[in-house]
Amino acid sequence: MVDEIKQEVKEYLTNRDKRIMLNGDLDVKNTVADGKIDDIKERYNDMISKIEEVKERLINDVRGDRDQYVEQKKREIDSLEHPIEEVERKVKFLELAKKIKKIDVSIDDSEMGVYGTGKLYRKGFFFKDKYMNIKIYIAENDKPVNKHTLFACGNCAFKDFMSLPYGYGLPVYSDRENIKTIIKELPTIEDINAYFKKNRDRILKNLIDTYNTVKKEYLDIIKGYRLADFKPVLEVRSIPENDAPLVCIIDKTSYLRIYKGFYYRSVKKIEGNDVFEYIKVNGKLYKRDCRKEVMSITETGNTLFGDWWSMHIERHHSNKSNRVFNKKNYDRILEEGKNTIKGKNKNRVTKIHFTYPKVKWVNPDVIDKVGD
């Protein structure tokens, strides 16, 4: 029995020593491994930091080049705005002249009324001219102190050429005027009349001064020009086919031409007032789409929870070179899409529908040759 106890104690001591050694081995392994991990982290963090620095520098170089380019182009664009606006303003005045006789600037206040139980006092014409009329009114309102409102209503034929005051919060209802503004609010009618008498020359002075300036400009223009003088500005430009070659036909109906670096798509009619967005080639109408560099081949869909995937040809805000619309990229992306959907459909009960624009190429090479 004594010998058994001695043996048990001996094994215990041996096992304790082994456990200490094994725990020591674990400690060494963990410590050494952690040290190696820290070395790797430090080494690669330094590499990643340097790569990030290179990445940021390259991004900043691109942004800096873009910002400098944008600033220069904006200055060039700004320098063109004034002469363009001058011509467009003349055309608008001449177009106004054709219909100005039908524009009614009279003031029909027969149905004007005050909200609630307040009274309305008509003061009569404040300004009367061929192209602008203004009347002055006083109305009772529901305010506790300044209970009377002095306001003006009227009509002006030059509403597209000048800013007309049109305020809300008047104590009256009327919708037949394009000029409607509060002048002053005071406690009594006597206060209003005194204010009006004292300040008559200053009331609506900016509006009347602007009107007289615009009126003179209008009369000078209709005296010196005819709408026929600006015929090229008002008509869609006809472009020779050689200057706007046909690139392709999409889905048998959409004809895509390129002119001065821009894509133009075939349309049936003009929408809006800017005919400069359109060209005609062989009598067919086309609308400007976008520069050739930003026309992209995009893909969208839902194959995880849905059953559709589609490909599009459209302007995109961020266009990578392998997505720019041309025959090489179109053929590649279409083939990749078909193969991907084919692979996914092998193990699906509900098949994925893949839709894409069918392109018939006519002159694909002109994309890289025209318009720079």
Phi, psi and omega in degrees: 000321179295319180296323180295322180293319179299318180295320180296320179293318180299315180296322178301313181296320179297314180297321177299317179297317179297317180298320178298316181295317180295316176298324176296318177301316179299317181297316179297314182299313180296318182294315180294316180298315178299323177295317178296319178299316178297320178298316180297315179301313181297316181296312183283329174299322177294318178295315179298319179299318179292321177295318177299320178298316179296316179301312181296321179295317179294318178297315180295326177297316179295315180296318179298317177297317179296313183298320178295318179296314181298317180298317179296315181294322178296322176297319179295318179296315180300324181292341180267342187300313185298308179297327177294313181296325179299313180295314181297324178293319178298316180298317179297320178296317181293324176291324176297321182300330180290335185238002188295333179294336181270354180276121184266114178255011177290165183242111177258100182254022184295333181253010177289134180218163181264138175295141179078219184250010182292164181258154178243131179241122180269122182266349178095190184292134173259325179212133181221121180211175185298323187245002177205132175232141179222135174243154180249143182222158169234134179225144173284137178241184183256021180280151186287331184246294181278083192275358182232136183246125173264122183216165181236143173226147180184185179223144180223137181284344185260034184298336179271000185240355181206158180276122180255133180291124179220096184258161176249168180092010175289149181280012182235160174248128179190135183229028183254011185235151172254004170237125180203111185208143175280133179262313182197148174236127184219166186296317187233166175297322179299319177298317180298313181297321179294317179298316182297316181297319183286325189247014186306318184290340181263343182292127179056026184297316181298319179297313183292320177298316179296317178302313181297324178293314180294320179300315179298317178299315179300311182295322178295320183289314182290341176280326187262345185225161170236156179299330180295336178297337184248027182305317178297335179284332188265351184245151175292134181287136174266125186246133175299146184299327179296332179274345180223070185294150178281122181275311184196170174239125183255125179053035174068350186239333184260111180267130184243115177249164177235128183219121182051041175085358180250144170279141174234128179259145178292137177223165182270330184209164178277133175241133183088187186253353186266093181290346180291348177280354187239156169223163172239135175230120184055037177080356181264141186269137178226143178248138180298132180257286181197171175295150183297331183289341184248005172281124190236158172258112183245159178227145177206159179159188180216104179254352180277309179249350181243191184224037181217152176209138183219156181240141184226157173242110188200164175291136180231144186290337180225103189251116176276154185299327181279003178243354179299139184289114169202173187295319182299310181292321180299311181298318182294311183294322178296315180295318178298318180297314179299316181294319180296313181294323178299317179294318180293326184286346182299321185251021181247141173281312176270111185286149178277132177268124181251115178247145182204154178288132177272117185252125172256109184282134179249303177226070184296333184289339183291343179303320183268000184246339190249140161092004178283000000 
